[in-house]
């Protein structure tokens, strides 16, 4: 029996000072719960699922409130909106995975810092969401930062893997020195370590463990310096003077296993020309049909969008802001409710469907984007099943990081037009999924 089924009723206490009346109404909308006021608290009682959804909404509002208080305290904002109000510096939170965010924080902090500095925003993680707010109460800055963050997150998340190994202090030390791109987390007893990183790095580490990579590096070390046979001279710690020989070695070895390439057992990818052992490339493509080095897509990616949905296209003569001489392409999406499959977060659990309408200018570039969106929909990449970032409700159909204009007007902060860079940005997002 599930934990939610075992618990008949759950009570949640919310500090009234952190929410206004309209915010309370908003997070309780559509919920079959009991409401009671106890002094400075609001006590909400209901089922496990209902209270979990309410708690997620409250957490997002509270995180935004804390962020605004910090900005106000530091003097970055003036007249910051109170909790629950629609502050113009706040944009829709981004739902994230804890492991991916930890990797970004530890290994891609420079990229994250550039987004912050370029857009003058704060980026903070609160439970399963990332909250982005402008330092100067400019919503457009926060919106642009949000889209840049999603691109960074998506790029890293699609190629990230995690594996567990038995370990010793010496092995951990070696991994830190020779595989700095891998994120290492130890178990409580420090007998196991979880390594998070890309396919190539994990394959190289496994080769080292089973002896092939180690024996190769030892032979290389003996050849370079007979008196230092125990020094591991891998491509990660070669001196500048040796870089030329390293580059030559890379041309002759498989980038995954670091073993010499044999013409009869190797394969060069047609687009990017990177060459691998056939067996190494086969294992990599079983995870994702993309080059393990540059990410170039080969073949079609298939997403987790529920089956049975429809994408209907129509046109009207009205124009969108910024495209006054052109008509409008109207896209209507419909994904029916159903039960989750094995590829979804909670197999066998019912999910709530969705209906969405999006708009494109009826221009040459707009029609090009339309064809790309149709291809993405057929490959089940447009939607997925998860937790809604706007309502906090779980097991619902949500967008899958291909941004759509769901409003005709209002600009980027309201998912509408004018937005002169939108068509280019969405093509970049589609290209990251192999749609171009």
Secondary structure, 3 states (H helix, E strand, C coil): CCHHHHCCCEEEEEEHHHCCHHHHHHHHCCCCCEEEEECCEEEEEECHHHHHHHHHHHHHHHHHHHHHHHHHHHCCCCCCCCCCCCCCCECCCEECCHHHHHHHHHHCHHHHHHHHHHHCEEEEEECCEEEEEECCCCHHHHHHHHHHHHHHHHHHHHCCEEEEEECCHHHHHHHHHHCCCCEEEECCCCCEEEEEECHHHHHHHHHHHCCHHHHHHHHHHHHHCHHHCCCCCCCCCCCHHHHHHHHHHHHHECCCCCCECCHHHEEECCCCCCEEEHHHHHHHHHHCCECCCCCCECCCCCCCCCCCCEEEEEEECCCECCECCCCEEEEEEEECCEECCCCCCCCCCEEECEEEEEEEECCHHHHHHHHHHHHHHHCCCCEEEECCCCCCCCCEEEECCCCCCCCCECCHHHCCECCCCHHHHHHHHHHHCCCC
